[in-house]
Amino acid sequence: MNADLEKLIELEKVDHEMARLSDEVSALPGRVALIETRLAEHKDEIEKAKTAIKNNEASRRKHESDIQAAQQKIIKYRGQSSSVKTNDEYRALMHEVEFAEKEIRDSEDKILELMVLLESEEKALKAAEAQLKVEAVEVEKEKAEARTRTAEDEKLLAEFAAKRTELRTGVNDSALAHYDRVLRARKSVVVEARGQKCMACFVLIRPQTWEEIRTNQQIVTCSSCGRILFYDPASEPPPPPESPKKKARKQVPEAAEAETEVPTEATPTP
């Protein structure tokens, strides 16, 4: 195979691998950020659960305070009832007492509701805290794996960069310039020609050009897409098996010849 062609085939493999590794390295910080966002969401859930419990406790204290205030009103109104002079004043005081008693019942009902709610909120907090512990371990593990993968990829990138430089140094300038030009425009540069077609754009190759490609002794480009073409004999399909009829026809002359052969006998000597 032409030396430049062989190097360009290898160079494209190196360039593709470097592009893949670069994309992976570029994506890893985003992956770490996503991991940290997930952890932050779990922490936020815990803070919300804690806030809900604090609000619940504050509401219960307020209702307890309202109950105490209503009880003081009842004591006050009952104390005043002994000194009223008219039935209307007495009924008014009793109405205030009833209203205060209703306030107490309402506050007590709300306290019971809050206590039931508090139980579920505390369970939710415990579950979130337990999940956070598990998540924190997983996050640290994933971050460590991401850092390890980044280090490995960067090491491989350095090795491929050195190999790329070595390969490019050994390629003819004009062939290398054509390779770079096609690489900027297309994802692939060096492609196989098979069945007298470019396997990238599938345009039919002229017979003379096809014969040149089959030798792999020079740089030949596709007239349609500009890619560099090479030939791999291993891709050629095997010849079709002979049909039984052809085999039979081949065997017929041999059989006929065998039939026409007459064994020679020794002539007796007079």
N, C-alpha and C positions, 0 to 999 in steps of 0.2 A: 504494500500500500504506500502511496505517496506520503512522505514524512510530514509535510504540512497538513495534509488531510487527516492523518492519524492524530496529530497534535490538536487540531481543531475539534475533532470528535471528543477528545478527552477534555479540552478546554470548555466546551459547552456543558459537559457533565459537572465540571467544577463550578462554573458560573451559576448553573441551576441550583446546585447544593448551597452555594454561598447566599443566593437570593432567598432560599428557604430558611436558612439559619438566621439571616438578617431579619426576616419577617418574624421569626419566632422570638428573637431577642427583643424586637420592637414591641411585640405583643405581650411579653411577660410583665412589664410594669403595669399595663392595663389589667392583666389578670390579678396581680397582687392588689391593685386598687379595688377591684371588684370583691376580692376576698375580704379586704378591710371594711368595705362598705357593708357587706353581709354581717360582719361582726358588729359594726356600729349600729346596724338595725336591731340586732338582738339586745345591745346595751340600751338602745332607745326604748325598746319594749319594757325592759326592767325599770327604767326611770319613769315611764308612764304608769306602770303598775304601782310603783312606790308613791307617785303623785296621787293616784286614785285612792290609795289607802290613807294618805295624809288628808285628802279632801273629805274622805268618809269620816275620819276621826274628828275633823273640824266641824263637820255638819252635826255629828252626834253631840259634840260639846255645845253647839249652839242650841240644839233642841233641848238638851238638859238644862241649859241656862233659861230657855223660854219656859220650861216646866217650873223651875224655881220662881221665876218672876210671876207666873200665873198663880202659883201657890201663895205667894205673898199677897197678891191681889185678893184672893179668896179670904185669907185671914183678915185683911184690911176691911173688906166689904162685910164680912160677918161681924166684925167688931163694931162697924158703924150701924149695923141693923138694930142694935139695942137702943140706939139713941134717936132713931127716926121718929117723926111725929105723925106721919100720914101713911095710909096704905100705898099710895102711889110711889112715895119715896122708898118704901120697903120693897115693892115689886121691882122698882128700878135697880135696887141693890141686888136682889135675887137674880135679875136678868144678867147683871154683870158677873155674878158668881157662876151662873150657868155657862156664860160665854167663856170664862176663864177655865172652867172644867173641860169644856169642849177643846180649848187650846191644848190642855194637858193631854187629853186622849189622842188628839191629832199628832202631837209631838211624840208621844209614846209609840204610836203606830209607825211613824217615820223612823224612830230609833230602831225598832225591830226590823224594819226593811233594810236599814243601813247595816245592821249586824249580820243579817243573812247575806247581803251583798259583800260585806267585809270578808266573810268566810271564803267566798269564791275568788275575791281579789287576792287574798293571801295565798290561796292555792295556785292561782295564775302566776303570782310572783315567784313562788318556790319552783314552779315548773320552768319559768323563764330563766331563773338563776342556774338551775341544773342544766338546762339546754345551753346556756352561755358557757358553762365550764367545758362541756363536750365540744362546743363550737370553737372555743378558744384553742383547745388542743389541736383540732383539725386545721384551724386557720394557721397556726404556727407551723404545723407539719407541711401544709401546702406552700406556705411562704418559703420554708427551708428548701422544699423541692424546686420551687421556682428559682431561688438563688443558685442552687446547684446546677439546674439546667442552664441558666444564663452563663455561669462560669464555664460549663462544658461547651456550650455553643460558641462562646467567645474564643475558647482555645481552638476549637475546630476551625473557626473562621480564620484565625491567624495561620493555621497550617494550610488551609486551602488558598489563602492569599499568597503564601510563599510558593505553593505549587502553581498557582495561576501565573505568577510573575515568571516562573521558570518556563512554563509552556509558551507564553506569549513571546518570550525572548527568542525561542527557537523557530518561530513562524515567519514566513516571508511577509514583508511590510504590506504589500498590496493585498495579499490574502487576508491578513489581519485587519486591515482597514475595511475590507468588504464584510468580514465577520462582525466587526463592531457596528457598522452601519445597519446591517440586517437585524442585529440583536436589539438595537434601539427601537426598531419598528415592529419586531415580531417576538413571540415568546420562544420560538425555536429557530436555529440557524442551520445546523447540519442535520439533514434528514436522509432517510433511506430512500432509494429509488427501487421500486419493485414492480415487476410486470410491465416495464416500460412506462411507468408513471411516477411522478413525484408524490410521495406519500403524505405530503403536507397539503398541497393544493389539488392533487389528483389530475393534473394536466398531463396529457400524453406527450412523451418525449420522442423526438425525431430519431429514426433508426441509427443514424451516424453518431449522434450524441449519446444514445443508449449504449452503443458499443464502447465509446470512450469512458463512460461511467463504469461499465462492467470491468474495466481494467484496474480501476482505483489508482491509476498512476498519475493523475493530474486533477487540479481543482476545476470542477465543472459545476456551473450554477444553473438553477431552473430558470428557463426563459420567462416564466410567468410570475413566480413569487420571489425570485432572486436568491433562494436558499442554496446552500452548498449541498451537493448530492453525493452519496456514496452507495456502493453496492455490497450486499451481504449474500454470498452464495447460499448460506444456510436457510435463507428465506424463500428460496426457489422451491416450488412444489415438486414432489417426486413425480417421475414420469408415470402415466397411467398404466396399469397392469394390462398385459396382452389378453385379448379375448380368447376364449376356448377355440373359436373358429379359426383364428390365425394360427394358433398352435397346431391345430389339426392339419391345416394346409401345409405347414412346414414339415410335418411328419409324413405326409403322403408321398412326396418324391423319394424319401429314404426307404419307405416300404416298397414302392414300385421298383426301386433299384435292387432291393434285396430279392424281389420276386424274379427279376430278369437274370440274375446271376445264376449261371449253370456250373455246377462243380466239374472241374476238369478231371478226366480219368487218365491214368497212365496207359499209353499205347503199347501194346505188347511188341516186343522186339522179334522180328521175323528170324 
